[in-house]
């Protein structure tokens, strides 16, 4: 049984779809009830705001009570956040707003902690093996104009390695998949065409990635029982 957060559209839906095609039973969680309603009925659908601990704990408990267990969680929920740290074109609000910083960190980092905590409690209580896959980003290395997003994804990488060390003794593996620039609607909305062209020109494969290629990477770290504590880059060689 696999739980995919942020799974109602884009990368999350591609991951959920690929897992389903390989025979997994998949629960899709998303805070957007309308988008979730449009998800195919062969998925279990759970409305869930992954930034709210009580809601997540209740949602995980509901999935377990109905479906029996959660073996794998894919922490995909998040939003691309792009904002310069200093904007001299806006003298009245030159520095990045702390509220927006915190909001981006909550969605991209806090949610990973909250969801993983709820799922791991379930796994440890029933003494079952499990797999955590965190969707990180190439921006976790630091990316100009993405202070909050980069900080959050770097923290996701650090939590991944920490949990791989702590949870391995219970048979729970933790890995991350760090995509580069994937041709999803959210990427297209977050970056200008000039920026996208620059990325393509500097990627050895000369293209953006595709959502199914990230999904394949998720499956790879789930299926190999000796992969633990890995941050798997899926970026066409952009980080070389």
Secondary structure, 3 states (H helix, E strand, C coil): CEEEECCCCHHHHHHHHHHHHCCCCEEEEECCHHHHHCCCCCCEEEECCCCCHHHHHHHHHHHHHHHCCCCEEEECCCCCCCECCECCCCHHHCECCHHHHHHHHHHHHHHHHHHHHHHHHHHHHCCCCEEEEEECCHHHHCCCCEHHHHHHHHHHHHHHHHHHHHHHHHCEEEEEEEECCECCHHHHHHCCHHHHHHHHHHCCCCCCECHHHHHHHHHHHHHCCCCCCCEEEECCCCCC
